[in-house]
Amino acid sequence: MSAEFGGRTDRQGRISQWLRGRRPKEAADDGGREALLLAAAAAGLPLAPAAHPVSGYRCSCDRVGCPTPGRHPLSFAWHTQSTTDRAQIERWARHQPQANFISATGTTHDVLDVPLEAGREALERLLGAGVEVGPVAESDDGRMLFFTLTRGTPEDEDEWWPCELDCHPETMDEHPGLRWHCRGSYVLVPPARLPGDDGQSMHWLRGPEHPLPDPLTLLEPLTDACAKYVGEDRATATWPTRH
């Protein structure tokens, strides 16, 4: 597949300019936030309320020294609570106007989560080759999320690929390459505010109106880009780890 993406065309150059020039489309008002959440739910991404950052790096939850401020679900029952029901999401969004939202992965969709620079390089190659790329989110703290179809529900339970790593976001710094969020994991969905004093956020680069692709069509370009990003001595960290 790598050969298929070789070379640099005028089209790829235009794509690169487009990627560099993209900025978040989210409106700052609640109406824009709610519309984006409902669009994600309509695309089949089950949502649940999450914490939000407070006063820079603090979290809205009650946990002292929360290791993942603004990035975790509000409820321990987030997996069963997550829903695409429009009325429920409207209630949550209106009653909790500051809340971020997460989407539980492994039921209808997975997420391939990569370093930002690696993601930009892979996305340019994929689009330049005419590969169907689904929704893509970008976070100002250096990650890019590719939303895909899920691996499905194997008949053999031993074939499950749970994401125990991704259930513990505080360990993410130990794994700088590709993370495959599937069953047992979750991700923030745009629009989301990130901790910090400089207004960082997560926003859609390609919105949820794009159909979810098969993850295997994106995997090789993403792992190639991650291997280049982390260096040969850490290339093995770019492959999803089975637990």
C-alpha positions in Angstrom: 0.0 0.0 0.0 2.9 2.3 0.7 3.8 2.4 -3.0 0.3 3.5 -3.8 0.8 6.6 -1.8 4.2 7.5 -3.2 4.9 10.7 -5.1 3.6 14.2 -4.6 1.0 15.6 -6.9 -0.5 19.0 -7.4 -3.7 17.6 -5.9 -1.8 16.6 -2.8 -0.3 20.1 -2.5 -3.7 21.6 -2.6 -4.9 19.1 0.1 -1.9 20.1 2.2 -2.8 23.8 1.9 -6.4 22.9 2.8 -5.3 21.0 5.9 -3.1 23.8 7.1 -5.9 26.4 6.6 -8.7 24.5 8.3 -10.0 26.0 11.6 -12.8 24.9 13.9 -16.3 25.5 12.6 -17.9 25.3 16.0 -20.0 28.2 17.0 -19.3 29.6 20.4 -23.0 29.6 21.4 -24.9 26.8 22.9 -27.0 26.4 19.7 -23.9 25.5 17.7 -22.7 23.1 20.3 -26.0 21.3 20.5 -26.3 21.1 16.7 -22.8 19.5 16.5 -23.6 17.0 19.2 -26.9 16.0 17.5 -25.1 15.6 14.2 -22.6 13.2 15.8 -25.5 11.2 17.3 -27.3 11.2 14.0 -24.2 9.7 12.5 -24.4 6.8 15.0 -22.0 7.9 17.6 -23.4 7.2 21.1 -22.8 10.1 23.5 -22.7 10.7 27.2 -21.9 13.8 29.3 -18.3 14.3 30.4 -16.5 16.6 32.8 -15.2 20.0 31.7 -12.1 22.0 32.6 -12.5 24.7 35.3 -10.1 27.6 35.9 -7.4 26.4 33.6 -6.3 22.9 34.5 -8.8 22.0 37.2 -11.7 19.6 36.5 -15.4 20.0 37.2 -15.5 16.7 39.0 -15.0 16.3 42.8 -11.8 14.3 42.5 -8.9 16.1 44.1 -6.0 16.2 41.6 -8.0 14.7 38.8 -5.4 13.2 36.3 -7.6 13.8 33.2 -9.5 17.1 33.8 -12.3 17.6 31.4 -11.7 14.3 29.6 -13.7 11.7 31.5 -17.4 10.7 31.7 -19.5 12.1 34.5 -21.0 8.7 35.3 -19.3 5.3 36.0 -22.2 3.9 33.9 -21.0 5.8 30.8 -20.9 2.7 28.6 -24.6 1.8 29.1 -25.6 5.5 29.4 -24.2 6.4 26.0 -27.0 7.0 23.5 -27.9 8.4 20.1 -31.4 9.4 21.3 -32.0 13.0 20.2 -34.3 14.0 23.0 -31.9 12.7 25.7 -28.9 14.5 24.2 -30.9 17.7 23.9 -31.7 17.4 27.6 -28.1 16.8 28.6 -26.8 19.6 26.5 -29.4 22.1 27.8 -29.2 21.1 31.5 -25.4 20.8 31.5 -24.3 23.7 29.2 -20.6 23.5 30.3 -20.2 19.7 29.9 -18.0 18.1 27.3 -19.3 14.8 25.8 -17.7 11.5 25.2 -18.6 8.7 22.7 -18.4 5.1 23.7 -16.4 3.1 21.1 -16.7 -0.5 20.1 -20.5 -0.7 19.5 -21.1 1.2 16.3 -17.7 2.8 15.8 -14.0 2.7 16.6 -11.4 5.5 16.7 -7.8 5.5 15.5 -6.1 8.1 17.6 -2.7 9.3 16.4 -0.2 12.2 17.1 -1.3 15.3 15.2 1.7 15.6 12.8 1.5 11.9 11.9 -2.3 12.2 11.4 -1.9 15.2 9.1 0.7 13.4 7.0 -1.5 10.3 6.7 -4.6 12.3 6.0 -2.9 14.1 3.1 -1.8 10.8 1.6 -5.2 9.2 2.0 -7.1 12.0 0.5 -4.5 12.4 -2.3 -5.0 8.7 -3.1 -8.8 9.0 -3.2 -9.3 6.8 -0.1 -12.7 7.3 1.6 -11.9 8.9 5.0 -14.6 9.4 7.5 -15.0 11.9 10.3 -11.7 13.3 11.7 -11.3 15.3 14.8 -8.3 17.4 15.8 -7.3 18.5 19.3 -5.2 21.5 20.1 -3.1 19.5 22.5 -1.6 17.4 19.7 -3.8 14.4 18.7 -5.9 13.6 15.6 -8.8 11.1 15.8 -10.0 9.1 12.8 -13.6 7.7 13.3 -14.2 4.4 11.7 -16.6 1.5 11.7 -16.2 -0.9 14.6 -14.5 -4.3 14.3 -17.9 -5.8 15.0 -19.1 -8.5 17.5 -17.1 -11.7 17.0 -18.9 -15.0 17.8 -15.8 -16.1 19.7 -15.3 -13.9 22.8 -11.6 -14.6 22.6 -11.5 -12.6 19.4 -12.5 -9.4 21.2 -9.8 -6.7 21.2 -10.6 -4.7 24.4 -8.9 -1.3 24.9 -7.9 -1.6 28.5 -5.1 0.9 27.8 -7.6 3.5 26.6 -9.8 3.0 29.7 -7.1 4.8 31.7 -6.3 8.1 29.9 -3.7 8.9 32.6 -1.4 6.3 30.9 -1.6 7.9 27.5 1.8 9.7 27.7 3.4 6.3 27.9 2.0 5.4 24.5 2.8 8.2 22.0 1.9 6.3 18.9 -1.4 4.9 17.6 -4.2 4.0 20.0 -7.1 2.0 18.7 -10.2 2.8 20.7 -12.7 -0.1 20.5 -14.7 -2.0 23.1 -14.3 -0.7 26.6 -13.0 2.7 25.6 -14.2 6.2 24.8 -13.1 9.5 23.2 -14.1 13.1 23.6 -16.2 14.3 20.7 -16.3 17.9 19.3 -17.0 20.5 20.4 -14.9 20.0 23.6 -12.9 22.3 25.7 -9.5 21.1 26.9 -7.7 22.0 30.1 -5.4 25.0 30.0 -5.4 28.8 30.0 -5.2 29.3 26.3 -8.6 28.2 25.1 -7.6 24.9 23.7 -10.3 22.7 22.2 -11.2 19.6 20.1 -12.9 20.3 16.9 -14.0 18.6 13.7 -11.6 18.7 10.8 -14.0 16.5 8.8 -17.5 16.4 10.2 -19.7 13.4 11.2 -21.6 13.7 7.9 -18.8 11.7 6.3 -19.6 7.9 6.3 -17.6 5.8 8.7 -14.9 3.8 6.8 -13.4 0.3 7.4 -10.6 0.9 9.9 -8.3 -1.4 7.9 -8.3 1.0 4.9 -6.7 3.6 7.1 -4.5 1.5 9.3 -1.3 1.1 7.2 -0.9 4.8 6.3 -1.5 5.8 9.9 1.0 3.3 11.3 3.5 4.2 8.7 3.1 7.9 9.6 3.3 7.1 13.3 6.5 5.0 12.9 8.1 8.0 11.1 6.9 10.3 13.8 8.2 8.4 16.8 11.3 7.1 15.2 12.5 3.6 14.4 13.5 2.9 18.0 9.9 3.3 19.1 8.1 2.1 16.0 6.7 -0.9 17.8 4.7 1.5 20.0 2.7 2.6 17.0 0.9 -0.8 16.7 -2.2 -1.4 18.7 -1.5 -3.7 21.7 -3.7 -6.7 22.3 -4.8 -7.1 25.9 
